[in-house]
Amino acid sequence: MEKNPGENFCLRILEGALARHRPALLFLVQGESSTGVYQPLQGVGPLCRRYDCLLVVDTVASLGGVSVQTDQWEIDVIYSGSQKVLGSPAGLAPISFNSRALSKIESRKTPVSVFYWDVKHLSNYWACSGEPRKYHHTISSTLVSALREGLAIIAEEGLERCTARHSACAKRLHNGLRGLGLELFVEKEDARLPTITTVRVPANLDLKVLQDYAMKNYAIEIAGGLGPTAGQAFRIGLMGYNATTDKVDLALKAVREGIQHARKLQQTSKL
């Protein structure tokens, strides 16, 4: 399946692809970090069941920032990352398998070629197999403790309040960027990921000057584009403890001043 960068998939396109290709597995990214696109998942799970297909979802850049209803949406495998909205150090990838996915794993006839990717071994290591635990690797206890604290902070705030905060901050950022005369990369509002905003690089703007200014003066890292957005957009992340109105306003100030600084340097170089 292919869509233009900045667009997501509707159920009609997804069903057409499932009917045409009959895959064993459909992989979707709920929050696509290179383009800032949000992929709706409601209704996809039942489609996959209709075509005898597993649904696997990446929520690395979305979990905690938008609604994720794993069982209700009939997602078979779902994973995330500890370092984004969950606000913990990088290094852990929470993952969940439902009974359909586990049945597929158990029925596998060929051995997994890479020991570290063998979910059966990992399941035993995680004490999920009901068998005596065997050594697989040594996990970082400090990372687990940090992730627990990140989850505890979200639980204390409340998951619905957490996602609402991210949504409100994203809208504030979007309105502020448009007020600066900038164009959002994702045109449709309902296709924009609240946690990552992509902005089209204005014509004749040296993005590196803007990035350096924001880092030097405000310690704010403005990321460049990735993949299909490389050279076309820059990205601003609002995740976890950075999703606050004061951080939004500070980011807008850095962008505004950085663009002004870049324009002045450009004019000076022409003299």
KOLLODREN-800012 format. One line per field, with one value per residue: residue number from 1; x, y, z of N, C-alpha, C, CB in turn. Coordinates in pm, whole numbers. Atoms other than C-alpha are relative to their C-alpha. Glycine has a CB too. Layout:
REM residues N
vomi <- NUM; ...
nc1 <- X; ...
nc2 <- Y; ...
nc3 <- Z; ...
cac1 <- X; ...
cac2 <- Y; ...
cac3 <- Z; ...
cc1 <- X; ...
cc2 <- Y; ...
cc3 <- Z; ...
cbc1 <- X; ...
cbc2 <- Y; ...
cbc3 <- Z; ...
This chain:
REM residues 271
vomi <- 1; 2; 3; 4; 5; 6; 7; 8; 9; 10; 11; 12; 13; 14; 15; 16; 17; 18; 19; 20; 21; 22; 23; 24; 25; 26; 27; 28; 29; 30; 31; 32; 33; 34; 35; 36; 37; 38; 39; 40; 41; 42; 43; 44; 45; 46; 47; 48; 49; 50; 51; 52; 53; 54; 55; 56; 57; 58; 59; 60; 61; 62; 63; 64; 65; 66; 67; 68; 69; 70; 71; 72; 73; 74; 75; 76; 77; 78; 79; 80; 81; 82; 83; 84; 85; 86; 87; 88; 89; 90; 91; 92; 93; 94; 95; 96; 97; 98; 99; 100; 101; 102; 103; 104; 105; 106; 107; 108; 109; 110; 111; 112; 113; 114; 115; 116; 117; 118; 119; 120; 121; 122; 123; 124; 125; 126; 127; 128; 129; 130; 131; 132; 133; 134; 135; 136; 137; 138; 139; 140; 141; 142; 143; 144; 145; 146; 147; 148; 149; 150; 151; 152; 153; 154; 155; 156; 157; 158; 159; 160; 161; 162; 163; 164; 165; 166; 167; 168; 169; 170; 171; 172; 173; 174; 175; 176; 177; 178; 179; 180; 181; 182; 183; 184; 185; 186; 187; 188; 189; 190; 191; 192; 193; 194; 195; 196; 197; 198; 199; 200; 201; 202; 203; 204; 205; 206; 207; 208; 209; 210; 211; 212; 213; 214; 215; 216; 217; 218; 219; 220; 221; 222; 223; 224; 225; 226; 227; 228; 229; 230; 231; 232; 233; 234; 235; 236; 237; 238; 239; 240; 241; 242; 243; 244; 245; 246; 247; 248; 249; 250; 251; 252; 253; 254; 255; 256; 257; 258; 259; 260; 261; 262; 263; 264; 265; 266; 267; 268; 269; 270; 271
nc1 <- 84; -75; 72; -91; -43; 93; 135; 16; 80; 139; 38; 26; -130; -54; 72; -36; -133; 14; 69; -86; -127; 23; -121; 14; -19; 8; -76; 33; -61; 104; -58; -115; -82; -69; 96; 95; 134; 74; 77; 111; -3; 133; 55; -102; -5; 102; -35; -106; 61; 79; -92; -90; -128; -35; -23; -113; 0; -110; 49; -118; 12; 139; 55; 4; 32; 130; 72; -39; 92; -54; 99; 121; -27; -40; -139; -59; -133; -20; -122; -30; -135; 1; -63; 80; 99; -12; -91; -106; -117; 10; -60; 101; 110; 116; 66; 111; 54; 125; 7; -14; -141; -71; 33; -82; -138; -10; 17; -114; -65; -145; -59; -42; -142; -75; 36; 55; 130; 91; 99; 19; -105; 28; 118; -48; -82; 93; 83; 135; 24; 42; -106; -114; -63; -135; -71; -2; -91; 7; 70; -44; 99; 21; 95; 132; 44; 32; 126; 107; 25; 68; 139; 65; 32; 118; 114; 39; 72; 118; -31; 83; -52; -130; 22; 63; -106; -78; 83; 12; -130; -22; 82; -64; -119; 42; 51; -112; -82; 73; -10; -132; 0; -57; 95; -13; -24; 121; 106; 126; -17; 20; -111; -120; -38; -21; -130; -104; 51; -90; 21; -72; -108; 31; -91; -124; -41; -106; 52; -110; -14; 110; -28; -112; 46; 87; -81; -94; 65; 108; -22; 110; -41; 99; -48; 27; 86; -53; 62; 72; 5; -136; -19; 128; 73; -64; 93; 1; 65; 63; 22; -19; -18; -17; 131; 59; 20; -120; -97; 49; -28; -144; -36; 45; -91; -126; 20; 18; -127; -95; 29; -44; -147; -43; 29; -98; -127; 15; -7; -137; -88; 23; -58
nc2 <- -118; -125; -127; -114; -41; -94; 56; 131; 98; 19; 141; 51; 35; 113; 122; 34; 61; 132; 89; 23; 67; 107; 16; 65; -102; -142; -84; -142; -89; -95; -134; 8; -110; -77; -90; -55; 46; 87; 103; 57; 146; 54; 74; 77; 132; 87; 26; 101; 128; 43; 53; 94; -71; -60; -144; -41; -146; -76; -118; -59; -146; -37; 53; -99; -130; 17; 117; 132; 99; 123; 108; -48; -12; 133; 1; 129; -27; -143; -32; -142; -29; -63; -131; -105; -59; 62; -85; 76; 13; 94; 130; 104; 0; 77; 70; 84; 94; 61; 145; 30; -10; 109; 123; -4; 27; 141; 89; -17; 128; -19; -68; -140; 4; -85; 36; -114; -35; 112; -41; 110; -15; -121; 26; 74; -91; -92; 81; 6; 129; 101; 98; -52; -113; 19; -125; -47; -113; -77; -125; -110; -24; -145; -40; 46; -89; -129; 15; 8; -135; -72; 46; -45; -142; -4; 53; -101; -105; 58; 19; -89; -135; -4; -11; -130; -101; 4; -54; -145; -61; 8; -103; -129; -9; -15; -136; -92; 12; -66; -143; -43; 11; 129; 98; 134; 101; 82; -96; 29; -12; 128; 89; -51; 66; -104; 4; -46; -92; -26; -132; -16; -99; -112; -17; -75; -3; 94; 66; 21; -123; 4; 105; -43; -111; 54; 77; -87; -100; 53; 144; 71; 69; 7; 109; -10; 104; 135; 73; -80; -143; -54; -121; -65; -36; 20; 67; -41; 101; -35; 131; 13; -122; -114; -40; -102; -125; -83; 56; -35; -141; -15; 52; -99; -115; 40; 9; -136; -70; 71; -36; -139; 2; 57; -99; -108; 50; 13; -134; -48; 68; -54; -134
nc3 <- 0; 4; -8; 2; -135; -61; 6; -63; 74; -42; -5; 136; 60; -75; 37; 137; -3; -63; 95; 117; -32; -98; -81; -131; -103; 40; -92; 9; -98; -43; 3; 90; -50; 104; 65; -96; 39; -90; 70; -78; -6; -21; 112; 72; -60; 59; 140; 2; -35; 114; 101; -68; 0; -127; 1; -83; -5; -60; -72; -64; -12; -28; -126; -106; 57; 65; -50; 51; -57; 58; 7; 65; 143; 46; 43; -38; -56; -13; -74; -13; -45; -132; 0; 61; -90; -133; -74; -65; 86; 111; -24; -20; 95; -48; 110; -45; 97; -43; 21; 143; 34; -66; 74; 122; -42; -41; 116; 91; 26; 19; -115; 16; 32; -91; -137; -74; 54; -21; -100; -96; -101; -75; -83; -116; -80; -65; -90; 57; 64; -97; -14; -77; 69; 52; 28; 139; 0; -124; 22; -87; -107; -12; 104; -43; -108; 61; 73; -101; -50; 107; 4; -122; 19; 87; -76; -98; 74; 65; 141; 83; -16; 67; 144; 23; -11; 123; 107; -19; 30; 144; 63; -31; 85; 140; 18; -9; 120; 109; -27; 48; 145; 38; 53; -57; 105; 9; 32; -68; -145; -69; 33; -67; -124; -102; -66; 91; 101; 113; 58; 126; -4; 89; 113; -21; -140; -38; -119; -95; -79; -96; -98; -85; -84; -104; -93; -69; -84; -83; -24; 65; 121; 107; 87; 143; 53; 15; 110; 100; -36; -7; 79; 27; -121; -129; -91; -140; -81; -128; -59; -144; -78; 90; 52; -88; 73; -5; 94; 134; 23; 12; 132; 99; -10; 60; 144; 52; -4; 86; 140; 16; 2; 128; 105; -12; 53; 144; 57; -18; 95; 133; 8
cac1 <- 0; 123; -2; 150; 359; 129; -173; -312; -508; -886; -1068; -1166; -801; -700; -974; -888; -525; -625; -859; -598; -286; -433; -138; -76; 0; -89; 155; 45; 212; -36; 197; 437; 728; 888; 570; 370; 74; -185; -332; -682; -715; -1087; -1237; -904; -902; -1236; -1118; -808; -1018; -1243; -939; -766; -482; -297; -290; 42; 64; 358; 269; 623; 542; 176; 117; 12; -39; -347; -610; -496; -764; -578; -855; -1147; -986; -885; -513; -319; 35; 119; 445; 583; 901; 995; 1156; 872; 546; 614; 900; 1155; 1509; 1544; 1616; 1287; 1007; 684; 505; 181; 49; -311; -429; -450; -89; 29; -151; 33; 365; 297; 204; 529; 700; 1040; 1276; 1350; 1690; 1791; 1796; 1721; 1411; 1254; 935; 905; 1238; 1142; 804; 981; 1225; 933; 774; 475; 514; 427; 753; 1070; 1244; 1557; 1821; 1787; 1963; 2029; 1779; 1860; 1684; 1737; 1550; 1263; 1247; 1253; 972; 766; 807; 709; 394; 319; 330; 82; -142; -139; -244; -497; -466; -758; -619; -277; -405; -622; -317; -122; -412; -454; -82; -71; -358; -185; 135; -44; -228; 93; 286; 14; 26; 393; 294; 419; 250; 185; 306; -6; -297; -595; -641; -767; -455; -213; -32; -53; 288; 491; 426; 583; 623; 714; 1046; 974; 1127; 1487; 1515; 1839; 1696; 2037; 2052; 1710; 1809; 2139; 1968; 1705; 1967; 2215; 1965; 1693; 1841; 1560; 1633; 1430; 1459; 1490; 1284; 1332; 1278; 1003; 1024; 1403; 1483; 1113; 1004; 1120; 967; 869; 791; 551; 576; 528; 667; 734; 363; 283; 163; 481; 696; 475; 511; 887; 915; 712; 937; 1247; 1105; 997; 1332; 1527; 1352; 1412; 1778; 1811; 1649; 1886; 2189; 2056; 2011; 2357; 2520; 2369; 2529
cac2 <- 0; 349; 695; 1037; 1153; 1336; 1113; 808; 502; 472; 143; 114; 117; -122; -370; -351; -436; -723; -867; -833; -958; -1187; -1127; -1326; -1002; -633; -387; -30; 260; 459; 758; 796; 1004; 1107; 1268; 1338; 1137; 976; 647; 565; 203; 168; -98; -238; -531; -673; -635; -839; -1111; -1120; -1191; -1422; -1176; -1064; -692; -560; -197; 31; 285; 406; 773; 761; 552; 787; 1079; 945; 685; 324; 57; -268; -518; -305; -244; -613; -551; -878; -750; -406; -251; 85; 251; 369; 695; 887; 986; 743; 974; 708; 645; 468; 97; -87; -184; -287; -545; -743; -1050; -1170; -1530; -1515; -1403; -1660; -1935; -1827; -1835; -2179; -2323; -2209; -2506; -2360; -2254; -1885; -1815; -1551; -1652; -1302; -1273; -1600; -1502; -1847; -1801; -1448; -1564; -1810; -1542; -1312; -1594; -1612; -1970; -2152; -2346; -2322; -1998; -2016; -1752; -1547; -1217; -973; -690; -349; -322; 56; 89; -119; 98; 414; 284; 198; 555; 696; 483; 580; 950; 889; 682; 959; 1217; 983; 843; 1044; 1366; 1282; 1233; 1546; 1748; 1632; 1717; 2066; 2140; 2022; 2252; 2544; 2469; 2433; 2762; 2936; 2802; 2914; 3254; 3271; 3213; 2854; 2561; 2231; 1928; 1722; 1906; 1727; 1810; 1462; 1307; 1505; 1323; 1530; 1420; 1515; 1816; 1846; 2188; 2264; 2445; 2794; 2878; 3000; 2931; 2773; 2520; 2458; 2822; 2790; 2465; 2606; 2920; 2722; 2494; 2769; 3013; 2789; 2437; 2324; 2061; 2114; 1796; 1788; 1568; 1192; 974; 1132; 1462; 1502; 1855; 1940; 1972; 2016; 1842; 1949; 1685; 1738; 1426; 1353; 1627; 1845; 1861; 2178; 2521; 2693; 2452; 2515; 2891; 2859; 2647; 2901; 3181; 2989; 2921; 3283; 3427; 3158; 3237; 3609; 3539; 3323; 3593; 3859; 3644; 3582; 3954; 4032; 3776; 3950; 4286
cac3 <- 0; -78; 13; -36; 262; 503; 437; 619; 511; 520; 581; 214; 100; 375; 290; -78; -1; 230; -34; -308; -129; 142; 379; 695; 878; 844; 1002; 1077; 1256; 1466; 1495; 1201; 1329; 998; 863; 1180; 1051; 1278; 1154; 1287; 1395; 1467; 1243; 1122; 1364; 1246; 885; 961; 1122; 817; 598; 850; 905; 1217; 1300; 1434; 1548; 1625; 1896; 1974; 1911; 2012; 2328; 2607; 2369; 2187; 2266; 2226; 2281; 2223; 2305; 2190; 1850; 1825; 1786; 1789; 1854; 1983; 2096; 2200; 2322; 2669; 2556; 2392; 2565; 2851; 2947; 3041; 2914; 2582; 2584; 2647; 2411; 2587; 2373; 2398; 2215; 2225; 2193; 1812; 1786; 2039; 1846; 1531; 1718; 1863; 1523; 1360; 1195; 1108; 1388; 1442; 1292; 1548; 1915; 2045; 1825; 1937; 2117; 2273; 2448; 2548; 2677; 2904; 3020; 3099; 3306; 3071; 2948; 3270; 3246; 3459; 3373; 3156; 3102; 2781; 2850; 3133; 3140; 3283; 3618; 3618; 3288; 3424; 3736; 3523; 3301; 3608; 3733; 3394; 3392; 3752; 3657; 3375; 3604; 3862; 3603; 3445; 3094; 2951; 3097; 2958; 2603; 2633; 2740; 2438; 2207; 2355; 2331; 1970; 1874; 2049; 1859; 1525; 1569; 1671; 1373; 1132; 1305; 1204; 843; 840; 666; 840; 642; 721; 561; 718; 1085; 1180; 1023; 1242; 1520; 1843; 1965; 1655; 1435; 1091; 935; 575; 543; 404; 68; 85; 458; 580; 824; 981; 1093; 1259; 1429; 1556; 1688; 1880; 2033; 2123; 2271; 2413; 2429; 2200; 1938; 1622; 1418; 1044; 821; 784; 481; 269; 462; 446; 329; 309; 670; 1026; 1325; 1676; 1936; 2226; 2439; 2807; 3030; 2724; 2638; 2836; 2729; 2848; 2644; 2340; 2378; 2423; 2108; 1910; 2037; 1933; 1585; 1535; 1643; 1457; 1128; 1180; 1251; 940; 724; 859; 785; 437; 372; 512; 284; -19; 67
cc1 <- 88; -95; 104; 42; -93; -144; -3; -91; -142; -31; -22; 131; 60; -70; 34; 135; -7; -64; 91; 121; -16; 124; -29; 4; -10; 70; -36; 73; -105; 50; 128; 90; 70; -92; -96; -143; -57; -83; -112; 1; -138; -51; 101; 8; -105; 27; 104; -55; -81; 87; 108; 144; 26; 23; 110; 12; 119; -58; 116; -18; -140; -52; 12; -38; -132; -65; 52; -86; 34; -105; -124; 17; 51; 138; 66; 138; 19; 126; 22; 146; -5; 36; -85; -97; 12; 107; 110; 123; -24; 61; -98; -112; -114; -75; -107; -49; -134; -1; 16; 147; 80; -26; 84; 145; 18; -6; 114; 75; 151; 57; 36; 151; 87; -49; -70; -139; -104; -95; -27; 104; -28; -119; 40; 79; -88; -95; -145; -35; -52; 102; 114; 78; 144; 62; -5; 96; -11; -64; 51; -107; -26; -98; -141; -56; -40; -132; -117; -35; -71; -146; -77; -41; -123; -125; -50; -77; -132; 23; -80; 48; 132; -18; -65; 103; 83; -78; -10; 130; 29; -80; 59; 123; -39; -50; 113; 88; -68; 4; 133; 11; 58; -110; 26; 11; -123; -120; -128; 22; -12; 109; 130; 21; 27; 141; 116; -62; 105; -39; 81; 106; -33; 105; 119; 40; 108; -40; 109; 20; -108; 28; 111; -42; -83; 81; 89; -69; -105; 16; -116; 52; -117; 53; -31; -90; 73; -69; -70; -6; 138; 16; -128; -68; 94; -106; 17; -78; -54; -39; 24; 12; 26; -132; -70; -10; 125; 108; -42; 36; 150; 48; -40; 92; 133; -11; -10; 134; 102; -19; 45; 152; 52; -22; 102; 136; -3; 12; 142; 94; -15; 64; 144
cc2 <- 124; 118; 111; 33; 107; -47; -134; -88; -7; -150; -59; -44; -122; -130; -43; -71; -140; -100; -37; -86; -119; -26; -77; 103; 138; 82; 145; 77; 103; 143; -2; 122; 81; 101; 67; -39; -94; -96; -52; -152; -62; -68; -86; -144; -95; -32; -111; -138; -55; -66; -89; 55; 58; 150; 34; 152; 54; 124; 72; 150; 44; -43; 102; 138; 1; -125; -126; -103; -138; -109; 43; 9; -130; 1; -127; 15; 150; 25; 151; 17; 76; 147; 113; 59; -57; 68; -72; -5; -101; -134; -113; 15; -86; -62; -93; -86; -52; -148; -38; 1; -115; -134; -10; -34; -148; -96; 12; -132; 12; 74; 144; 3; 82; -24; 115; 41; -110; 33; -111; 7; 122; -20; -76; 90; 99; -72; -4; -139; -106; -110; 58; 103; -32; 136; 32; 117; 69; 135; 106; 29; 150; 51; -43; 90; 137; -6; -7; 138; 84; -38; 47; 147; 15; -48; 102; 114; -51; -5; 94; 144; 16; 18; 134; 113; 4; 60; 152; 71; -3; 108; 139; 22; 23; 141; 102; -3; 65; 151; 58; -8; -131; -97; -136; -103; -88; 93; -25; -2; -134; -102; 43; -71; 107; 5; 49; 86; 23; 131; 11; 109; 112; 13; 88; 14; -106; -64; -19; 123; 6; -102; 42; 110; -54; -77; 90; 91; -55; -148; -83; -63; -7; -100; 28; -114; -134; -66; 92; 149; 63; 119; 76; 54; -4; -46; 50; -105; 56; -131; 3; 133; 123; 48; 91; 130; 88; -52; 31; 144; 26; -49; 98; 122; -32; -7; 140; 75; -65; 33; 143; 8; -52; 98; 114; -43; -10; 137; 56; -61; 54; 138; -4
cc3 <- 0; 9; -8; 142; 55; -3; 70; -84; 56; -5; -139; -67; 69; -39; -141; -6; 62; -97; -116; 34; 96; 87; 129; 111; -62; 106; -24; 110; 40; -6; -80; 24; -108; -67; 97; -29; 106; -83; 89; -8; 19; -127; -74; 52; -56; -147; -9; 34; -118; -106; 62; 4; 138; -17; 100; -7; 76; 67; 71; 24; 40; 136; 113; -51; -75; 57; -69; 71; -58; -17; -77; -151; -61; -65; 51; 65; 3; 81; 2; 39; 131; -4; -54; 104; 141; 85; 75; -91; -112; 39; 22; -103; 54; -118; 57; -116; 52; -37; -147; -41; 62; -71; -127; 33; 33; -118; -101; -15; -19; 120; -32; -17; 95; 142; 73; -49; 23; 114; 101; 111; 88; 95; 126; 94; 77; 97; -47; -53; 94; 20; 84; -81; -39; -31; -149; -17; 136; -29; 96; 103; 16; -106; 37; 110; -55; -76; 97; 52; -106; -10; 123; -11; -88; 74; 101; -66; -53; -149; -89; 11; -73; -151; -34; 5; -127; -117; 9; -35; -150; -73; 24; -88; -145; -28; 2; -124; -119; 18; -43; -152; -52; -41; 62; -113; -20; -15; 81; 151; 71; -34; 68; 134; 107; 56; -87; -109; -107; -68; -128; 14; -97; -111; 40; 147; 23; 132; 105; 88; 107; 110; 96; 96; 117; 105; 84; 101; 94; 35; -51; -128; -97; -103; -145; -45; -10; -119; -97; 32; 8; -94; -27; 125; 121; 99; 143; 79; 130; 67; 150; 69; -87; -59; 100; -77; 3; -94; -144; -33; -17; -137; -110; -1; -68; -152; -60; -7; -92; -147; -27; -10; -133; -114; 2; -56; -152; -68; 8; -103; -142; -19; -55
cbc1 <- -96; 85; -85; -66; 145; 9; -47; -56; 66; -99; -127; -70; 97; -14; -152; 4; 98; -84; -128; 47; 96; -39; 61; 111; 137; -148; 153; -153; 129; -46; 25; -45; 103; 57; -79; 12; 5; -91; 92; -136; 89; -97; -62; 137; -16; -136; 52; 111; -89; -75; 66; -3; 2; 125; -130; 133; -129; 109; -108; 124; 38; -88; 71; 132; 109; 14; -151; 154; -150; 113; -39; -40; 101; -103; 76; 12; 114; -123; 123; -93; 78; 94; 124; -79; -141; 32; -75; -48; 122; 68; 87; -58; 46; -96; 103; -115; 98; -121; -131; -80; 57; -42; -151; -8; 37; -110; -131; 95; -61; 29; 125; -46; 21; -15; 124; 94; 11; 80; -131; 8; 137; -28; -104; 86; 99; -82; 6; -14; 126; -130; 52; 94; -4; -1; 147; -139; -32; 142; -153; 31; 49; 133; 41; 7; 111; 112; 3; 43; 132; 69; -5; 92; 120; 23; 39; 123; 86; -127; -26; -147; 16; 79; -87; -112; 91; 42; -140; -41; 112; -39; -144; 39; 84; -109; -104; 82; 29; -146; -21; 110; 75; 82; 9; -120; 121; -17; -31; -58; -102; -136; 20; -10; 125; -96; 29; 77; -42; -3; 40; -98; 138; -9; -74; -13; -121; 140; -60; 131; -8; -132; 39; 118; -82; -106; 85; 76; -62; -131; 21; -121; 52; -27; -63; 131; -53; -20; -98; -139; -72; 103; 63; -91; -119; 70; 21; -64; 96; -126; 90; 121; 114; 95; -87; 86; -118; 54; 15; -153; -55; 72; -67; -145; 23; 44; -127; -101; 53; -13; -152; -50; 54; -75; -142; 14; 33; -135; -97; 49; -29; -149; -2
cbc2 <- 0; 8; 10; 122; 52; 132; -14; 15; -139; 81; -16; 109; 120; 25; 21; 125; 88; 11; 66; 132; 101; -130; 136; -104; -17; 47; -23; 23; 69; -33; 52; -8; -54; -93; -77; 150; -71; 82; -116; 55; -44; 112; 93; 68; 10; 65; 127; 37; 14; 119; 114; -137; 112; -67; 77; -69; 50; 38; -41; -24; 65; -57; -131; 6; 43; -9; 16; -27; 39; -52; -46; 137; 110; -55; 128; -88; -71; 69; -71; 68; 78; -71; -7; -55; -23; -148; 79; -144; -42; 56; 9; 7; -52; 90; -79; 86; -117; 73; -55; 101; 135; -10; -5; 138; 86; -33; 30; 112; -64; 78; -75; 87; 50; 150; -41; 118; 29; -131; 40; -137; 13; 117; -80; -119; 76; 74; 54; 102; -48; -60; -46; -115; 124; -90; -8; 39; 99; 17; -19; 127; -60; 75; -62; -146; 16; 44; -126; -91; 68; -26; -153; -20; 74; -86; -130; 55; 52; 82; -143; -10; 34; -128; -116; 25; -29; -144; -62; 32; -74; -139; -6; 7; -128; -101; 33; -32; -147; -49; 25; -84; 113; -58; -8; -32; -87; -92; -5; -135; 96; -57; -5; 152; -90; -22; -140; -119; 134; -119; 113; 35; -65; 130; 62; 136; -25; 71; -134; -34; 125; -33; -130; 48; 101; -91; -102; 83; 103; 19; -26; 95; -142; 142; -133; -3; 40; -84; -102; -52; 18; -109; -35; -96; -94; 130; -151; 143; -112; 94; -104; -82; -19; -37; -125; 20; 77; 7; -152; -20; 85; -77; -137; 43; 39; -136; -82; 78; 4; -148; -16; 86; -85; -131; 56; 43; -137; -64; 93; -32; -149; 9; 66
cbc3 <- 122; -127; 132; -68; -2; -69; -146; 142; 6; -92; 83; -85; 8; 151; 14; -87; 79; 128; -52; -57; 60; -73; 34; 20; 71; -19; -16; 10; -58; 141; 142; -149; 93; -104; -103; 3; -137; 98; -44; -50; 111; 44; -95; 11; 148; 13; -68; 97; 125; -60; -76; -71; -107; 59; 33; -46; 64; -107; 103; -86; -130; -104; 38; 68; -93; -157; -22; 21; -28; 87; 140; 57; -25; -98; 50; -122; -82; 65; -63; 104; -106; 91; -77; -122; -53; -15; 94; 35; 82; -126; 116; 144; -139; 84; -86; 58; -27; -64; 53; -85; 47; 147; -34; -67; 123; 99; -68; 52; -122; -132; 47; 122; -141; -38; 78; -11; -147; 30; -69; -72; -68; -95; -78; -45; -91; -106; 142; -110; -64; -42; -138; 43; 88; -126; 48; -44; -118; 62; 16; -84; 134; -12; -135; 49; 104; -93; -88; 116; 42; -132; -9; 121; -62; -126; 71; 72; -115; 33; -40; 41; 147; 30; -51; 104; 123; -33; 6; 144; 76; -52; 53; 150; 13; -33; 108; 122; -30; -6; 147; 65; -59; 115; -154; 93; 36; 127; -148; -48; 57; -36; -151; 22; -21; 113; 44; -61; 65; -101; 100; -115; -35; 79; -120; -61; 93; 12; -37; -75; -92; -70; -72; -86; -83; -61; -75; -100; -86; -71; 150; -29; 32; -65; 42; -80; -136; 130; 54; -13; 133; -34; -129; -69; 22; 50; -5; 18; 30; -19; -65; 28; 98; -112; -31; 131; 59; 142; 21; -10; 115; 111; -24; 29; 147; 56; -32; 87; 143; 21; -31; 118; 115; -27; 16; 148; 61; -34; 72; 142; 0; -27; 139
